[in-house]
Amino acid sequence: MAGDPASPVYVQAFLEALTKKFAGKKKKGGLSSLFAAGGRGNLKRLVAAGEIRQAVKAGVEILKNNPDDIACILGLADACGAAGCLDAQGWFLRRALDVSPRDVSVNKHCAAFKERLGEFEQAVACWQRIADNKSVKELAEREIARLSVEKARRKLEGQDSKPQQEGEQGSSVERLQKQLAASPTDTEVAFELADLLEREAGPEEAEKVLATVLAATGNSLKVQEHLEDRQLRWAKRRVMIAEKNAEQQKTPAAQETLAELQKRLLKQEIDIYSARTERYPENSGWKFELAMRLKAANRPADAIAFFQKVQQDTRRKGLVALEVGECFQKIKQYRLALQNYQTAVDELDEREVELRKRALYRAGVLAAAMKDHDAAHQYLSTLAGIDFNYRDVADRLEKLGAEAG
C-alpha cells in the first residue's frame, strides 16, 4: 500500500486486513505505545517535508502493531490529502471514526474533509458528535451554524438536492436493507437502496452497498458498470463544487483542491474507459472517449493510437483528424500534424463551424512556423472569411503580408 497511496482499493484492503487480524485483541500500551510515539513524530515530519511515500510507509508500520492508533491514522489521512489522494484520505478518516467516533480531533478532521468535498450535511454531523464537549462547544455551535447556512445557500443555487421527507426516506431505506439482506444478489433492490443512501447519507454509504452486491454477484458486469458510472458522477460533482469554491474564494488552497479533484477525475475516467474498450472492442465510442482523456492527461502518443482506431467513424472523422493533428504537433511530428489538420478542414462542415475554425487556425499557424507561407496564407484567409475576429488571425495575416512584401 505504501507504494501506491493513491489507491483507495489498497487502503481499504489494508484496513480490513488489520481489523480481522486484531479482532478481539486488547489494545497495546506500555513500551509499544512509547515506540509508536516516536514513529508518529517521524510521520509528522515526513508529511511536513512533503515526503509522502515515506510518510505512508512509516504510518503503515505503526498500524501493523496498533491499528487503533488515532494519531497515526490521522497522520496517514493528512499524508494522502497532501498527495491529492482524496479517496484514500477518506478511508483513513472513516477508520478513525470507527475507532473513536467521539474524538474531537477525529471529528474536526472529518468535518474539514467533508466540507472540502461539498458534503455539508455530513460535515455538520461531525461537529454535532462533539458539540457536548465543553472544550469545543462554542466552536462546534459556530461551525454547525456556518455550515448550515452554506448548505442552504448551495441548495438555493441548485447544487444540493437532499430529500425533504426524511421520515419516509428512512423507512424506505430500512425496508430495502431488509430486502437486500434476504436476497443479497438482487441488483434492482441494491440500486434503489444506493439511490436513497446517496441522497440521505452521501456517496460513501451508497458505494458500500454497491461494493457489497458486487461481491455477492461474483463481480457482475452490470453491477460493476453501474458502480463505475456512479463513481464518475460523484467525482464530477465534486469537481463542480470545487470549481464554484475556487471561483468564489480565489485562494491557493481552493485552487489546489480543484486541481487535485480534476486530476483524480481524469485518472478515474482513463481507468474506466480503458476497461470498457477491452470489454467492448467493437465500440468506437469508448475508444474515442479514452483517446480524449489520454490527450487531456498529456499522453499524446497513447492518444494517437486510440484516435487512429476510430478514424473510419464517419460521424467523427473531422474531429478525430483535428485531435490527432494536435497530438502529432505535441510530439513534434509537424508534417503529420499538418496532414491531419488538412483532413479536418476538408471533413468539417458548416454544422461544425467552431471545430473547422480551430482546424484552419492550427493549420495556418503551423504552416507559417514551417515557412510554408502560401499554405499559411490560404488557411488563415479562409478562416478570416468565416470569422475575422477569431483569436489573432488578423495580426497573423498582416505579419504574413509584411514578410511576403
N, C-alpha and C positions, 0 to 999 in steps of 0.2 A: 504493500500500500504506500510505503514511503516513496517509492519510485514514481508513483502517479497519484499525487494528492488531488488531482482534478477529477478523479473517477469516483462518483458517488456510489457506484456499484461496489468498488473495493472497500470503501469506507463502511458501507452498510454490512458487507460480509464480515469485515474485521470486527466490528462492534458486536454483531450477532454471535460470532465465534467466542469472543471474550465472555459474553453473557452466559453462554452454555458452559464454558469451562469453569467459571467461578460460581455457578448456580448453587446456592445453599451453603457456600463457604463464608466464614467470618471475614469481616473487613480487616485489613492488615494495619498494624500500628507499630510502635516501638522503633527499632532500627530501620525497618523498611520505610517508614514514614520520613525518617531523618534523611535517608539516602535520596528518597523521592524529592524532598525539598530542594536538594542541590540540583537535581535534574530539572525541576521546574524553573529554577533560576537560569539555568543554561538555555532552556526552551525560550524563555522571555528574551534573553539576549540575542538568540538566533533570529527570532521574529523581528526584533528591533533593527537588526543588521540586514534584514532582507534575505537571509539565507533560509528560504522556505523549506526546501527539501531536507536540509539538515535539521531544521526545527521539527518537521513532521517525524523524521526518524527518531529524534530524541524523545518526542512525546509518545510515540508508539512503544518504545522500550519501557517507559514508565507504566503505561496502561497494561502491558503484558503482566506486570506484577500486581497492579492495583487498578482494575477497570473502573473504579468509582472515584478516582482522583479528580475532583471537580476542577481544581486549578489547572491541572494538565489538560483536561477536556476543553476547557475554555481557551487555553493557550493554543491548542490544536485548531479550534474554531477560528481564532484570530489569524493563525498562520494561513489557513485555507482562504479566509476572507481577503488577506493581504495579497494572495496569489490570484484573486478573482475567481476562485473555485467555490462559487456560492452554494451549489448543491451539496458539496462535501461539507461546507461550513454548517449548512442546515442540519445535516445528520449528526454532527458533533453536538450542536446545541440541543437537538432533540434528546440525545443521550444524556446530556447534563440535566435536562428537565426530568427525565425518567429517574435519575439518581437522586436528585434533590429538588423537587418541584416548588418548594417554598424559599429556596435560597435567593437572597437579594441580588447577588452578583449574577447568578444564572439568569434570573428574570430580566435584569437590566440588559444583559447581552441579547437575550432573545427578543426583547421589545425593540431594541435598536435594529436588529436584523429584519424583523417583520416590517418595521416602518420603512426600512430601506427598500423592501420589495413592494411597498404599497399595500400591504395586508394589515390595515389599521385595526380591524376588529381583533385580530389575534395579538397585535401589539398592546391593545388595551387590556386584553385578558392577562397578559404577562404582568402588567402593573397592578391589576386587581388582585392577583395572587399574593402580592406583598404589601397591599395597601394597609393592612392591620399592623404592620411592623412599625413601631414608633420612630425608628431611625430614618425611615423614608416615607412616612405617612404623608407629609405635606408635598413632597416631591411627586409621589405617586398620584395624588389628587390633581396636581397641576398637569401632569403628563396625560392622565386619563381625559381631562377636560380638553387639552390641546389636541390630542389625537382624535377625540370625538368630533371636534369642530372640523378638523382636516378631513375626516371620513365623510362628514355631512357635505362639505364643500365638494369633494370628489364625486359624491353621489349626484349632486346637482349638475355637475359637469358631464354626467353620463359615464363616469369611469368606474362606478361601483353599483352593482345591482343585487344587493342582498335581499333575501326574501322578506316579505312583510309579515306573513302569518307563521311565526316561529313555532307555535304550538302544533299546528298541522304538519309543519315540516318535520318536527321532532317525532311525531307519531308515525309518519311515513318512513322515516329512517329506521326506526325500531322494527317496523313491520318487514321492511326489505332486508334488514340484517338477519331476522329470524328465517326468512325465506332462503336467503343465501346460505345460512348455516345448515339448513335442511338439504339444500341442493347446491353444493359448492361449485358445480360446473355450469350453473345457469347463467349464461353470459348476459342475457337481456336484463335479468334482475340486477346483476352486478353493474351494468352500465347505468341503469336507472338510479341505483344507490350512489354510484360515483357522481352523477349529476347533482343529487341533493347534497351530498357531502361537500362537493366543490363550492356550492353556494353558501352552505351553512357553516362549515368548519375550515374550508380552504383546500387548495390543491393537494397538500400533503396527505390529508386523510383520504381523498379520492384516489390518489396514487397507491396508497396502501391496499385499498380494496382491489384495484385492478391488478396489482402485483400478485396478490393472493390468488385471484381467479386465474391469472396467467399460469401460475404454478399448478393449480388444481386441474387445469385443462391440458397439461402437458405441453405448455408453450404454444397454445393455439395461435395460428397466424392472424385470425380475426381479432383476438384479444390484443396480440402484440401490436398490430397496426392501429387499433383503437387507442391504446395507451400512447403510442408514438405521436399520434395526431393531437392528443390532449397535451402531451408534454411540449409540443411545438406551440400550441395555442397559449399555454401558460407562459412559456418563455417570451413569446411575442407581446403578451400583455405586460409582462414585467419591463420589457424594453420600452413600451409605450408610456408606462408610468414614469420610468426613468427619464425619458425624453422630456416629459412635462416638467418634472422636477428640475432638470438641468436648465430648461428654458426659464423657469421662474426664479430659481435660486442663484444661478450664474456663479457657482462656486467650483473650485477644483475638485472637491470631493464628489459633488453631483456629476461632474463630467467624467470622473474616473469610474463611478458606478455605472454610468451609461455605457462607457466603453467596454467595461467588463461583461455586462449583460449582452451587449451586441456580439462580442467575441464568443461568448458561450452559446448564444443562439445560432451563430454561423456554424460552430462546431457540431451542434446537435443536428442541424439541417444536413450537413455533409455526411454525418454518420448514418442518418436515417435514409437519405436519398441514395447513398451508396448501397445500403442493404436492399433497397427496393429495386435498384437497377439489376441486382443479382437475382432477385426473386422473379422479376418480370423483364427478361432480356429483350422482349419484343416491343416493350412500351417506350416509345421515343420521348414521351413527356417527362419521365423520371430522369432520363439521361440529360435532357435539356436543363432541368432544374438543378441537377448535380453540377453540370458544367458551369452554370451561372454562379453557384455558390463557390466552386473552386476558383473561379475568376475573382470573385469578391475577396477570397482568402489569399489573394496574391500568389496563386499557383497556376500561372498561365499555361505552362506546358501540359499539366494534367487536364486543365480545362479544354485545351485544344483537342485532346484525344476523344473526349466525350462530345464536344460540339461536332466533330467530324463524323461521329456515328449517327447524327441526326440531320446531316446536310441535305439528304434527299427528301426530307419532310417539306413538301411544297408550302405548307402553311407558315413555316418559319424560315424559309430559305434566305430571304434578305436579312432578317435579324441575325440569324446564325452567322452569315458571312461577315456582318459588321462586328459581332462579338469576336469571331476568330481573327479578324483583322487587327483588332485592338490587342488580342493576346499575342499575335505574332510581332506586333510592334513592341510590346513589352519585352520580348526576348530578343529584340534587335534583328528580327528577320524581316527587313523592311520591304523587300520586293514581294514576298509572300503576303505581307500586310496590305500592300497597295493593290495586289490582285484581288484580295478579298473585299477591300473597300469598293473596287470597281464592280464586283459581283453584287454587292449590297446596293449600290446606286442603280444598277440595272433591274434588280428584282423588287425593290421597294417602290410602291406606287403612291398616288395621292392620298390614299387612305392611311398611309403610314408616313405622313409628311415629316413629323418630328424626327423619326429614325432616318429618313432619307437626307434631311438637312445635316444630321450628325455624320452620316457616311460621307457626304460631299465635303464637309469641313475637314474631317480626318484625312480624307484623300488629298485635298488641296494642301493642307499643312505639311503632310508627309512628302508629297511630290515636290514642294518648294524646298524642303530640307534636303531632298535627294538631288537638287539642282535641275529638276525637270520642270522648268518654268512654264513651258507651254501647257503641260498637263495640269499644273497647279492653277494656272490662269483659267483653264477650262472648267475645272471643278468649282473654283471659288466664284467664277462668273455665273455659273448655273445656280449656285447657292444664293448669290446676291439677287438673282432674278426672282427667286422664291421668297427670300426674306433678307433685305438689305441690312437690317439691324441685328442679324444673328451674330452674337459674340463680337469678334473684332474683324469680321470679313472685309469690311470697307477699308480698314487700315492695311490689311494684308494685300488687298488688290492694289492699293496705292503704292505700297512698297514694291510689289512685283512690277508695276508700271515704271517706277523710278529705276529699278535695276535693269529693265529692258531698254530704257532710254539711255 
